[in-house]
Amino acid sequence: METINWRRVVLGGVLAGVVLIVLATAFTALFLGRQELRAAIRAFRPPASSSGALLFFIFVFLFLGVLMTWWYAAIRPRFGPGPKTAAIAGLAVWLVAVVELLRSVAMFEPSLNLPPGPMLPVFYLAMIIASTEVGAWVYKE
């Protein structure tokens, strides 16, 4: 049984998290429109008394990047290295993280104007898989 290269998991995860931040920002700007982008920026702008909201937002995306790369490293011995394994790992993270996130947002923030139908989850799936591919590209045992 092979051991996981944790240094590469963290390195690939941080890179995957940065790619995820860029893709999420671009997706919000292009597909949700200017009003929703402004609302998202206001929501994550730290209030005068606390500067933790933006740091928390960045931390969550970087954590997701590490989680995606770790999941890839964990299933790599069974499925083999490559983009197919990275897509499987990305799908697994999407099922766990994004589906729960969308459920929570819909339940606790009904005032947000999220697009109807499957567009949002499908785009999140594409972003997660693309980010996982980047993290897997960096990961070597």
N, C-alpha and C positions, 0 to 999 in steps of 0.2 A: 504494500500500500504506500502510495506516494504521500509526502507531506506537502502542506500548503505553504507557498512562499509568501509570507505575510507582508514583507516589504513591497513586493509587486502588487499584492492585493490593495494595499493602501495607496500606492502610487497610481495604479490603474483606476482605483475607485475615486480618487480626487480628480483625476482627469475626466472620468465619466461623469462625475458630479458637475464639473464646470461645463461640459458639453450639455448636460441636462438643463442647467441654468440658462445657457444661451438659447437652446431650442425652446424652452418654455417661454422665455421672454419674446422670442420671435413669433412663436405660435400665438401668444396673447396679442401681440401687436398686429399680426396679419389677419387672423381669423375672428377674433372677438371684437375688434374695433377699438377706436381711440377711447371711447367712454369707459369700457371695461379695463383697458390698460391703465387709464388714469385712476380708476377705482382700485385696481390691484396695487398700484404704486402707493396710493394713499393708505391702503390697508396695511402695507408692509413698511411704511415710513414710521420710524420710531417716534413716539410722542416725546414731548419736551422732558418729561420726568424719567423716561427709560429709553435706552438705546439698544435694547435687547431684541426687538422684534426683527429687525433686518438681519442681525447675526443668527437668530434662530432660524429664519428662512434659509439662509445660506447653509447653515449647519445641517438642516434636514435634507437639502439636495445633495450635499457632500456625503452624508450618511447613506442616502439611497445609492449613490455611486459606489461606495465601498461595499454595500450590501449586494449590489448587482455583480460586482467583480468577485466577491467572495462566493456567491452562489455559483458563478461560472467555474471558479476554481474547485468547488466542492463536487460538481457533477462532471467535471472534465475527465476524470479517470473512467467513468462509465460510458460516456457518450463520445469521447475523443475530442481533441482540440479542434477549434474552428468556428466559423460563423453560425453554423446550425446549433451548436451547443450554446453559444452566446444568446441566440434567439430564444432557446428554451429557457435559459436562466432569466432573460428579460421578461418573458411571458410569466414566469413564476413570480417574479417581483411585482409585476403589474397586477397580477391577480390578488396578491396579498395587500400591497400598499395603495395602489391607485384606486382600486374598486372601493376599498374602505374609505379613502379620502373623499371620493365623489359622494359616497353615501353620507358621510358626515357633513360635508358642505351642503348637500341638498336638505339635510334634516335641520341643521343649525343655522344656515344662512339662506333661507328661501328667497330673500330679496335680491340675491345675485342673479343676473340675467345670463344663465348658462344656456348654450345652444341646445335645442331639443334633439332628441334622437341619439343615435350612436356616434355622432361626429366627435364629441369630446373624448370619450373613452378610446376610440380608435386612434385619434391623434396622440393621446398619451401613450398608448401601446407602441406606436411608431417611435416616439421620442425615447421611451425606455429601451426598446430594442436597439436603436441606434447608439444610445449611450453605453449600453452593455457591450456592444461590438467594439467600441473604443477602449473600454476597460479590459476586454478580453484580448485585444490587440497588444496591450502593454504587458499583460500577465504571461509570465514564463515560469516554469518550475525549476 
